[in-house]
Amino acid sequence: MPDSEEVTNKEPRLVTCFLVCPSAHGPVLFFFQGAAIWASCQGCCLLASSKAKVFSRCELAKVLNDFGLDGYRGYNLADWICLAYYTSGFNTAAVDHEADGSTNNGIFQISSRKWCKTLTPNGPNICRLYCTDLLSNDLKDSVICVMKIAQEPQGLGYWEAWRHHCQGRELSDWVDGCEF
């Protein structure tokens, strides 16, 4: 057994933890490095799954209508619903990891490159929030941020999914039968 001096002078052991959690859009990888313990890593799956909400089409339409998105910057409610469907499948916990290390976050898949803050301190963070704030079932932060993005010259054209699936199309089916 080492003497007490040897024990106190030892560097703490760093633990690297990779955990893959299932999600509606495929596996989500969590990475931790530091004095982590496996039990806390496993808790991330429970935390992520307990916060996830997949809205129905009409449920989301009502929420976005209540936030005043119908007609905002010339986009009708169906545009917003179409965008949310093709970016996240109406899933508030959707996170897409890009090859450059950035992420697209939440129901509108808002990019960490410009709009929200990750653990990397040098991004622009125009929406002035953490990307994890966009994963909440309460869509207030997501809506405020998406409204800022819609003010940009590209508007909803910022999203490739909206350009390919929604722009210039008849979208009334996205809100048909929904009650506000």
N, C-alpha and C positions, 0 to 999 in steps of 0.2 A: 504494500500500500504506500502511495507517495506521501511525503510529509506535507504539512499544511502550507508551506511556502510554495511548493510546486503547484498545488491545487489553485491557490489564489492568483498565481501568475499566468495561468493558462488562458489562452484566448477563448472566447465563447465559440461554440460550434455553430456554424451557419447551416441552416437547413434550407434546402431548396424544395419547394413543394409545387408539383403540377397536379391539377385536378381537372378532370373533364366532367362537366355536368350536362345532362341532356337538356335540350330546349326545343321549342316548336320549330326553330329554324336550323336544327343541327346542334352539334356539341358546342359548348362554351368552355374555353380553356381559362382556368385561373392559375396564375403564377405568383408564388410568394418566395421571397428570399429573405432570410433573417432568422431570428430566433423564433421560428414558427413551430407549432406542433400540429401533427396530422389531424387531430380532432377539430381544431379551428379551421383548417382547410376544408374539411368535410362539411362544416357548418355553412360554408359559402353556397353550396348547392341548395341547402334548405332555405337560406336567406334569399337567394336569387329566385327560387321557385315560389316562395311565399309572397314575393312582391310582384310577380308577373301577372299581368292581366291581358287577356285577349278580348278586345271589345267585339261585340256584334256590330254589323254595319249600321243599323238604326240607332243602337246605343251610342256609338261614336258620333253619328250625325247629330244627335240631340246635344251631346256635350259640346261639340264644336260650334253648333248653332248658338248655344247658350253663351259661349265665349265671343260671339260676334264675328265669326269667320265668314259667314255667308255674305258675299259681296265685298269682302275685304280686298282692296287693291284690284278689284275687277274680277276676282275669282269667286265662283259660286260654291256652295257647300259640296256639290258633287265633285268638284276639282280636288278639294281637300280630302274627301273620303277615298277617291281613286288613288291619290298620292299615298295616303296611309296604307292602303291595301297593297299596293305594288312595292312599297318600300319595306314594310314590316309585317304584313298580314294582320294588321291591327294589334300587334303585340307590343305592349309598353316596355318589355324587357329585351327587345331585340337589340343585339350588338353585332355588328359586322366588322371584322378585323381586316384591314387593308395590308397589302404587302409592305407599304412604307412605315407601318407601325401605328398609323392613325386608326381611328374607329368611327363608325357611323352608329348613332345611338338613339334608341327609343322608337316610338311609334312613327316618327317622321324621318328616322335615320339621319340625324343631324351630325355633321362631320366635326371631328375634333381638330381638323387641320386649321379651322378658322373660327368656329362658332362657340366651342366650349372648351373647358380646361380639363386636361388629364393630369397625371402625375408629372408630366414633362412641363416645366415651368415657362417655356419660351413661346408658347402659342399665343395668337392674337386674342382669343376668348371674347369675341364681340358680344356674345349674349351675356357675358359676365356671370357664368355659372359653371359648376362642375358637370362634366359629361354624365356622371352617375345621376345627377338631378333629373336628367331626361328619361330615366328609367322608371320613374314613379307612376303609379296608377292615377295620381292627381296630375292632370295634364297641363296645369297652369304654366309651369316653366317651359314645357314643350311648345305650348301655344304662343307664349310671349316671344320665344326665340324664333319660331317659324314665321311669326309676323315680321320680325326684323329681316329675316332672309327674303321674304316676299317684297320688301321695300327695295331690295337691290335691283339693278337694271334687268337682270335675268328673270326676276320674279320666281314663279314655280319652275321655270325652265332651268333653274339651278340643279334640279333633280333630274337625272337621266331617266329614271323610272317614269316620271310625269311626262317628259317629252315623248317617250316611246309608247306609253300606254294610255295617256289621258288627253294630252294636248290636241285640240282640234277635233275631238271625237264627241259624239252624243253621249253624255254622261248621266242623263236623268235617271237611269235605272239604279244608280248608286244611292239615290235618296227616295225612290218610289216606295210607297207603303210605310214610310217612317213618319211618326207623329212627333211633333215638337210641342 
